[in-house]
């Protein structure tokens, strides 16, 4: 027993405890022996890049929520998400409550550290990836906390951040990307993250191209609500000296180690779950154009008695459980590339698929943005350039999926595929873009809301609402711990439900448009 | 402590002086047995010579020794009094002469709990009449009326103000709360102290969402070694313990040896019970596996029709062998399609049709009759100088599910050595080894019962599953198992035999103390004690286990280990003086140093190479490893002082200052005081006494208690990840925002109590009203994710508890022939309310299961259930239906109930008649809500009998027309829906599966017989009792299908149930042999 200490305590008590013991040793005992109070930016960035990618183009938010809304895939066994029944606030809040504290806080921390060090090679990639995260969140919910967010441990930082309007968020993100691209292409930008950057190995020039390409994505999303800004931002982004993606080699992707610890998250899902089937929305579009991606994006059906063309078959979205079950056998599983080899239903795919990249933004998407900009005469492009970008987009998307060059040429030569120009051309661009975005449900859903393409996306017969959601409900947690601000957001944006349209989701006004007057809702029977 | 600190109620300075002077001379001894009327030994009874200020306590054989200075052995007649709480005191006059005086007592049980000596805070024994706070003592006999592997379970129903919730699985955690929760996010367990040493009730529990419940560490204690348990009910009685007493204290005194003339004495306890699940769900047996009325087994993974499906909305179980599926695009059964099942015989590689029939007992037959066999033997004895007790006990439990066992070995050695007449020393050590094998997983993940209770086919032949190895001619792969479903579930036997789980905890609790008698009224005691345990949990998963990620590999494992140690060293000065005949003064000063460490580590992989080798060197990929170290220290100084006037009025003040390592400089020293007073009204105003009222005492207390934080809450840190991303290290800032300016939290508590005795104490009432409020709570408050953090350490909130507790005891019948009926009723009612939380934040989520939250919400009781109601018509309140189905009103989630019982009661009746005794304890739980996921999923999957509505005739016949208003038309609903669609529409509905958790349990039954003296004498023992015992024999509950009582953890998240193993109904025999 420590007699000194005891005597000290006892003595003090007897002396009415006027002064405290020298308690330095007590205080030192409370220094955390497990975790440091600071960490170098590199490992923090690595972790944030992994989490961001896994979250938005990985297993939960993508594979189980947005992909059903976007109708690349359908749910054959537990169709609650596909019926929008489990897109309730409690089910979707994990993305919100995971992303902000999980990776966005750390990306902000890396950006701040990089700014303090005056290293664009550190803060640039963090800012770009943070903008990419924000875009997913705001396009899912509309108004979200942005300017006051991620400040929980700053002096004076808000523990109940206000929500920003989506308009302001887009303005902020575009400004951030513009500055980041400029800073990273400057002479002082050096490779400071190095190999800790699992996306571009710390190359600031590659990040600058991604920043400009992402800017183009954001700009095009504003085309209906604010064509002028869309045009000026597209022009600036596409003509930025730092450049945009020019080949598949430039695209932003995260290659998974596939070591059993960090596998492609979709392959991890398909190890034990076999309840996804290809949506008939996707299947029918692929079938209609003899798309060579059919055997890549789909697998032959188990029950040949109910197969469609060449043994492949899609299933309708949004069925009730009892109606959906039959499609386990009679509809195609999603492509082999998503499957890890040994699964609970036998060997499907290969172990190499665990290393497949998750695509953060593809070159094909940029081509389709350029094609649309050209068709609209925006971004400094002319309608005459549209066909070239359209062809380049299809070629990039097919190459990305491993389609042989000859098959691409055959596909491109088909009458329904050859670029038609005008509104028909815009529709072709949108549909091809949507196909290219298989396994990125959130972007596909956003593009459908903006373009209403494919027009065959309608709520399923068992859906709990008779339209396709325009946004998700705010998290339940917001109502309990940031109640005043979420109420203000609802006041500004509209009621918190599936039907309220976010800022950029307006009736198309920029000519030419996809749908003349009708506000596409995805309601069955209205097309 | 009883022996350490012998305090006599009336000491005069003059006598003390004489005694001191005489100490060197030869002394005399008064010794003897104190027994119950039936001859059993009475432990911890005090025997005093009041006029001389001398006395002693009985040991666990009921033997007392009083040493009398030789100068007093002068032939004077004095009064010798034996007293014990719960018994009428008895006095005899003896003559002090000779060296050794033998005097035995036989005390009559008395309902009164109002007078006598009780152990209080710091182990100090006091007269109950002088206490200003509420405490209650449970004797060894009452505690051990029946046996349970968890001593806390044995307290259930016996102490007012205490809520005990038994574990949701055998060997699991039992939750104990005294007077409601004080802390919003922290620990609400009482402090457990064994012989002056705080001991851990560390818990590694599960949750309704999954995991395993490895039990609470207090399970380690051997109840046969316990002499008595004193419950200090909250901050008032426990104020001197400071921070740690805020939730009350459970003081455990273990048995000690004593000087005995007959050499070593041996006592034996033996208990054997047969255990069965007390409640099983009621299943339907009309419909088998499948959905939409169809089922055909091909590969259990979707190869047949609905054969991947783990629900029971398939075809009617009418013995058909053909026609279990429809002709395509119709609902007409195809009579050419064979009804194949997983048990179908195989001919030429093809499954053959077999009759489609129910297996009504398929779930119940998985359970077996378990057993608990416990034996304890204790030896004790000694001389005047030195005494000792050695005890060893073994508990062997065979679980109610296959291949599940628990073993506990406990041993205890306690010794006292009187170095001189002034210096006495004492030491004790307990070693406990606790082992569990193949515990039942709880809740949704790993839970063996989720597979049996809800996701199961009613036609599944459990007997066929016993042989879980794949059959030679098996046509389907099924992950290398023989099983009814290959997509989602392991064969339950496969889990128990191929996913081996083993856990063990080795523990040492020990203390040593020395007491120096400075003068007759002043003592100094130094004590040091330790509680150390080391625990391992090995969870292994065999090749083919369906729940782990990489099927290419041959198994997986998680190995967890921890070490927990707390050392306390203290110095205590106690003074007790009676300067004049009407005044008694007491004072205590002490200091304590507490140093605690916790280390844990785990290594896990979901891929091993060689099957069956669960060693990290056999990992097929980088294993996941973790380690964690925590250290904390608290230095304390404390003291109390009291005066008693004329044995009528007592006032005591206490104060304590803590210096804690877990709070920042400047805030880490905090002081808290308390004051209490008691007044014996019937002595103050004797005219109050009459034929009815024999005793009345009023008491009251006000206390203030602080509390520190968990370690490392002051600085936000980065957490590394031992797994590299490829080769890249990873760090992230923790999601909990730290707080460098934390302050101690503060509980204010007041109580008033009244103790009444009637009809010469044949009936007594001890009642307390209390109110307490905790402010400045150190909470890990949930933050909105957009702050970048999910939680923050903050001082926030105000949580209040008010309540009433009472203990009423009456002896309705007592006859000269020795017949006595004693009835005891205890009652507790607590109301909690969260008054404030944090600006802008009105809610903290304690836990979440599916869509229900259990919350601390401003304006609500702690543990409010926030859930999804039905969508209803605003005008009529009727259900709003869509397509004939009820809707979940997710946008209108709100508080629909709370987990707190309205009141708790325990009613014990004991009848003694000669050698026979019989007792029965009813445990009553009134009100409060629970949320049952078993009921939700059991209807969703159509296995429960309650899901049969709408398919009494066929799978879609007659269907259901739900009463309500059609949302589209606004008219009364007329749409007929199938049973399947109706029950599945209730998924995630909170309102439908929230139940009133009122229940009554016949907790304990004991029918005992004391063997005749002639017989015991031939065995050379003083008594032997054989009894028939039973626990949880009967339950009355409003909750269908499940045991209304369950806990997965000692943590704060209680009240949400999913697939908990019911408490066991135990019946058996008990034998006690006392020397």
Interface residues (C-beta under 8 A of the other chain):
Chain A: X1 X2 X5 X6 X7 X8 X9 X10 X12 X13 X14 X17 X20 X21 X23 X26 X27 X29 X30 X31 X32 X33 X34 X35 X36 X37 X38 X39 X40 X42 X43 X44 X46 X47 X48 X50 X77 X80 X85 X86 X88 X89 X90 X96 X97 X98 X99 X100 X101 X102 X104 X105 X106 X108 X109 X144 X145 X149 X150 X151 X152 X153 X157 X158 X159 X160 X161 X195 X196 X198 X257 X259 X260 X261 X262 X268 X271 X272 X274 X302 X320 X321 X322 X323 X325 X326 X328 X329 X340 X341 X342 X343 X344 X345 X346 X351 X473 X475 X476 X477 X478 X480 X481 X482 X483 X484 X496 X497
Chain B: X291 X292 X301 X302 X303 X305 X306 X308 X309 X313 X477 X479 X486 X487 X526 X528 X546 X547 X549 X550 X551 X552 X569 X570 X571 X589 X590 X591 X592 X593 X606 X607 X620 X621 X622 X624 X627 X628 X629 X631 X632 X633 X635 X636 X637 X638 X639 X657 X659 X660 X661 X662 X664 X665 X668 X669 X671 X711 X712 X714 X715 X716 X717 X718 X719 X720 X721 X723 X725 X726 X728 X729 X730 X731 X732 X733 X734 X735 X737 X738 X782 X783 X784 X785 X786 X787 X788 X789 X790 X792 X838 X840 X841 X842 X843 X845 X851 X853 X855 X857 X888 X890 X891 X893 X978 X980 X981 X984 X987 X988
